[in-house]
């Protein structure tokens, strides 16, 4: 990331750096959301939420899920959790989220 600092500006240097970092983070988030199919970025309309809703479950999404679950499952195994107990926890969380819950 390249940060531009205006040494003649009235804005303090730390604030200039902070502002540059915030803009960089926002742009990165937009790119990730666009890449994952959640938003469209139009030059004239700006950022628009995908009118077709969430992208479908595809091979790319399944691979992402596998990669994210792998370390969690590994830790559960190291701590002695068996497959049945793990499935039970996943099912509990899944159903809670479906019903609009947090946990």
C-alpha positions in Angstrom: 0.0 0.0 0.0 1.4 3.4 -1.0 0.4 6.3 1.3 0.6 9.9 0.1 1.4 12.5 2.7 1.1 16.3 2.0 3.8 17.9 4.1 2.2 21.3 3.5 -1.3 20.4 4.5 -2.9 21.7 7.6 -4.1 18.1 8.3 -1.7 16.4 10.8 0.4 13.6 9.3 -1.1 10.9 11.6 -4.6 11.9 10.4 -3.5 11.8 6.7 -2.1 8.3 7.3 -5.2 7.2 9.1 -7.4 8.6 6.3 -5.4 6.8 3.6 -5.6 3.5 5.5 -9.4 3.8 5.9 -9.8 4.5 2.2 -7.6 1.5 1.4 -9.6 -0.8 3.7 -12.9 0.3 2.3 -11.7 -0.3 -1.3 -10.4 -3.7 -0.3 -13.8 -4.7 1.2 -15.6 -3.5 -1.9 -13.4 -5.6 -4.1 -13.9 -8.7 -1.9 -17.7 -8.2 -1.9 -17.6 -7.7 -5.7 -15.4 -10.8 -6.2 -17.8 -12.9 -4.0 -20.8 -11.7 -6.0 -22.6 -9.7 -3.3 -22.3 -6.3 -5.0 -22.0 -4.8 -8.4 -19.9 -1.7 -8.9 -21.2 0.6 -11.7 -19.5 3.8 -12.8 -22.8 5.7 -13.1 -24.9 4.0 -10.3 -22.1 3.4 -7.8 -22.2 0.3 -5.6 -25.4 -1.8 -5.9 -26.3 -4.9 -3.9 -26.6 -7.9 -6.2 -30.3 -7.8 -7.3 -30.3 -11.5 -7.6 -29.5 -12.0 -4.0 -26.7 -14.1 -2.6 -24.6 -16.1 -5.1 -25.5 -19.8 -5.2 -23.5 -22.5 -3.5 -20.8 -23.6 -6.0 -17.5 -25.4 -6.0 -15.6 -22.3 -5.1 -17.9 -21.6 -2.1 -17.6 -25.3 -1.0 -13.9 -25.1 -1.1 -13.9 -21.9 0.9 -16.1 -23.7 3.5 -13.8 -26.7 3.6 -10.7 -24.4 4.1 -12.4 -22.5 7.0 -13.7 -25.6 8.7 -10.5 -27.7 8.5 -8.6 -25.9 11.4 -11.8 -25.8 13.5 -12.3 -29.6 13.0 -8.6 -30.2 13.7 -8.8 -28.4 17.0 -12.0 -30.2 18.0 -10.3 -33.5 17.3 -7.2 -32.5 19.3 -9.4 -31.6 22.2 -11.1 -35.0 22.1 -14.4 -34.1 20.4 -15.9 -37.0 18.5 -17.7 -36.7 15.1 -21.2 -37.1 16.6 -20.6 -34.3 19.1 -19.2 -32.1 16.4 -22.2 -32.7 14.1 -24.5 -32.0 17.0 -22.9 -28.6 17.6 -22.9 -27.7 13.9 -26.6 -28.7 13.7 -27.4 -26.6 16.8 -25.7 -23.5 15.4 -27.2 -24.0 11.9 -30.7 -24.2 13.2 -30.2 -21.3 15.5 -29.1 -19.1 12.6 -31.9 -20.3 10.4 -34.4 -19.2 13.1 -32.7 -15.8 13.3 -30.6 -16.4 16.3 -27.0 -15.3 17.0 -25.7 -18.5 18.7 
